[in-house]
Amino acid sequence: MFLNRGFVNITGIKQLDDLVNPIRREWVFEVYGDQDPVLRVFHYTMAYRSRSERVYVLFNMEFGGLDTLYLIRLCRILDCRLENIVVSRAFRLSDTVDALESIASISNGLVLVLYPYNYVSRDPLHYSEATWITGLISRVASRNQVLLFNTITKFGERRPEGGSFHHHVVKVITKLSRGKKVITAELVKHPVKQGGFKTIPYTILEHPVRCETRRTLIDWITVENTIKTTVRKN
């Protein structure tokens, strides 16, 4: 039976939810594609869903990924509950495995996984490590709703990272592409409907700081050193 037998707010973004509905809770749902729109949808989903349930988040990256400034803005709009968001971070492949095994003991939760295959070897001969991660994702999904936020495969294909087993396990896949004013969402895979497209205005996912004015830590260090050098010369 489909959730509510009709429309379900999976991400809270109407255009994207329209595209992927109907959907079952046990179906693994994935968003992949260009980094910026994927990260924005990830944050929006995390904030939106935290309003009514516990959200377990796994970051597969050494640092970054969680944009607190953006999350705070979304919380003001969506009235999210930060106390409902539980965050784990993996620093290597074994951490990803341990985290997924731990989450597998949870029931009836919502699990968001960012870049699930980030620590899988880039050597094609060792890419079987991806099967290990996919198997754990399937295990977590047997007792929880799982949403994946993925990248395009490093091997130059149009598919998401993870290989053929991953593509089999994930039931609903949507690819995001960045435009100047809109994000294009393409339905790549769905068990009961044909593919299609929806556009999402960037105004819905607007960041409080314009992209061209955002700076990394390296940028700030460079600017600080430049200021100190100028002061010494003067």
C-alpha positions in Angstrom: 0.0 0.0 0.0 1.3 3.4 -0.8 1.9 6.0 1.9 -1.5 7.7 2.5 -2.5 6.3 -0.9 -1.6 9.6 -2.5 0.7 12.6 -2.2 3.5 12.4 0.4 5.8 15.2 1.4 9.1 13.4 1.1 11.3 16.5 0.9 8.9 19.3 1.5 9.7 20.8 -1.9 6.4 20.6 -3.8 7.9 20.3 -7.3 10.2 17.5 -6.3 7.5 15.6 -4.3 5.1 15.9 -7.2 7.7 14.4 -9.5 8.4 11.3 -7.3 5.0 10.5 -5.9 3.5 8.0 -5.3 6.2 6.4 -3.1 6.3 3.7 -0.4 8.2 4.2 2.8 10.3 1.1 2.3 11.5 2.3 -1.1 15.0 3.8 -1.0 14.8 7.3 -2.6 17.8 9.0 -4.0 18.7 12.5 -5.3 22.0 12.9 -7.1 23.7 15.2 -9.6 25.3 18.7 -9.3 26.7 19.4 -5.9 25.0 22.7 -5.1 21.4 21.7 -5.7 21.9 18.3 -4.1 23.2 19.9 -0.9 20.4 22.5 -0.9 17.7 19.8 -1.2 19.5 17.8 1.5 19.3 20.7 3.9 15.7 21.5 3.0 14.7 17.9 3.6 16.5 17.7 6.9 14.9 20.8 8.2 11.4 20.0 6.8 11.2 16.5 8.1 12.6 17.4 11.5 9.4 19.2 12.3 7.6 16.0 12.9 10.1 13.1 13.4 13.6 12.2 14.4 16.1 12.5 11.5 19.3 10.5 11.5 22.0 12.1 9.3 25.2 10.5 8.1 27.9 12.7 6.5 30.5 10.8 4.6 33.1 13.5 4.4 35.9 14.7 6.6 34.6 18.2 7.0 31.9 20.5 5.6 28.6 19.3 4.2 26.5 20.8 7.0 25.9 24.5 6.3 24.7 25.8 9.6 23.9 29.3 8.3 21.6 27.8 5.6 20.0 25.4 8.0 19.2 28.2 10.4 17.5 30.2 7.6 15.5 27.1 6.6 14.5 26.5 10.3 13.1 30.1 10.5 11.0 29.4 7.4 9.9 25.9 8.1 9.8 26.0 11.9 12.1 22.9 12.2 13.2 21.2 15.4 16.9 21.0 15.7 16.6 18.6 18.6 15.2 16.0 16.3 18.3 16.0 14.1 21.0 13.4 15.0 24.2 13.8 13.1 27.1 11.3 12.6 30.2 11.8 10.5 32.4 9.2 8.8 36.1 9.9 8.2 36.9 6.6 6.4 35.1 3.7 4.9 35.1 1.7 8.1 33.4 4.6 9.8 30.6 4.5 7.2 30.2 0.8 7.7 30.1 1.2 11.5 27.5 4.0 11.3 25.2 2.2 9.0 25.4 -1.0 11.1 24.5 1.1 14.2 21.6 2.8 12.4 20.3 -0.6 11.2 19.3 -1.3 14.8 16.8 1.6 14.7 13.2 1.1 13.6 10.7 3.5 12.0 13.2 6.3 11.6 14.2 8.6 8.8 17.7 8.2 7.6 19.5 10.7 5.4 22.9 9.7 3.9 25.1 12.2 2.2 27.6 10.9 -0.3 27.3 7.2 0.7 30.2 6.1 -1.5 32.6 8.9 -0.9 35.3 6.6 0.7 35.0 3.8 -1.8 38.3 3.2 -3.6 38.7 4.9 -6.9 40.5 1.8 -8.2 38.0 -0.1 -10.4 39.5 -3.4 -9.1 38.4 -2.5 -5.6 35.0 -1.0 -6.5 33.3 -4.0 -4.9 33.5 -2.0 -1.7 30.4 -0.2 -3.0 28.5 -3.4 -2.8 29.3 -3.6 0.9 27.8 -0.1 1.4 24.7 -0.8 -0.7 24.0 -4.0 1.2 24.0 -2.0 4.5 21.8 0.7 3.0 19.3 -2.1 2.0 19.4 -3.5 5.5 18.8 0.0 7.1 15.9 0.5 4.6 14.2 -2.7 5.8 13.2 -1.0 9.0 13.5 2.7 8.2 12.9 5.3 5.4 16.2 6.0 3.7 16.9 9.0 1.5 20.3 9.2 -0.3 22.0 12.3 -1.6 24.6 11.1 -4.0 27.1 12.2 -6.7 27.4 11.3 -10.4 29.7 8.2 -10.7 33.4 8.9 -11.0 33.6 6.5 -14.0 32.1 9.0 -16.4 28.6 7.6 -16.7 25.3 9.3 -16.2 24.2 7.1 -13.4 24.8 7.9 -9.7 27.8 6.6 -7.8 27.4 3.0 -6.5 27.3 0.6 -9.4 24.7 -1.7 -10.7 23.7 -3.2 -7.3 23.1 0.2 -6.0 20.9 1.1 -9.0 18.9 -2.1 -8.3 18.4 -1.4 -4.6 17.3 2.2 -5.0 13.7 2.3 -6.2 13.3 6.0 -7.0 16.1 8.1 -8.4 16.0 11.8 -9.3 18.9 13.7 -11.0 19.3 17.4 -10.2 21.0 19.8 -12.7 21.8 23.4 -11.9 20.6 26.2 -14.1 20.9 30.0 -13.7 17.5 30.5 -12.1 16.1 27.0 -11.7 17.1 23.5 -10.7 15.9 20.9 -13.1 14.8 17.6 -11.5 14.7 14.6 -13.8 12.9 11.4 -12.7 15.5 8.7 -13.8 13.9 5.6 -12.1 10.5 4.8 -10.6 8.7 1.5 -10.2 5.2 2.6 -11.2 5.5 5.8 -13.4 7.4 7.1 -16.4 10.2 9.5 -16.2 9.6 13.2 -16.3 11.0 16.7 -15.4 10.2 19.4 -13.0 11.9 22.8 -12.4 12.5 24.2 -8.9 13.0 27.9 -8.6 16.2 28.8 -6.8 14.2 31.2 -4.7 12.6 28.3 -2.9 16.1 27.1 -1.9 17.7 30.5 -1.5 20.9 30.7 0.5 21.2 33.7 2.9 24.7 34.4 1.4 25.1 34.8 -2.3 27.4 32.1 -3.9 29.9 34.5 -5.2 30.3 36.2 -1.8 30.7 33.0 0.2 34.3 32.3 1.3 36.1 29.2 2.4 38.6 29.1 5.3 41.4 29.3 2.8 39.9 32.5 1.4 39.7 34.1 4.8 43.4 33.1 5.6 44.5 34.5 2.3 42.7 37.8 2.9 44.0 38.0 6.5 47.6 37.5 5.3 47.2 40.1 2.6 46.0 42.6 5.1 48.9 41.9 7.5 51.5 42.2 4.6 49.9 45.6 3.5 50.1 46.9 7.0 53.8 46.0 7.4 54.6 47.7 4.1 52.9 50.9 5.1 
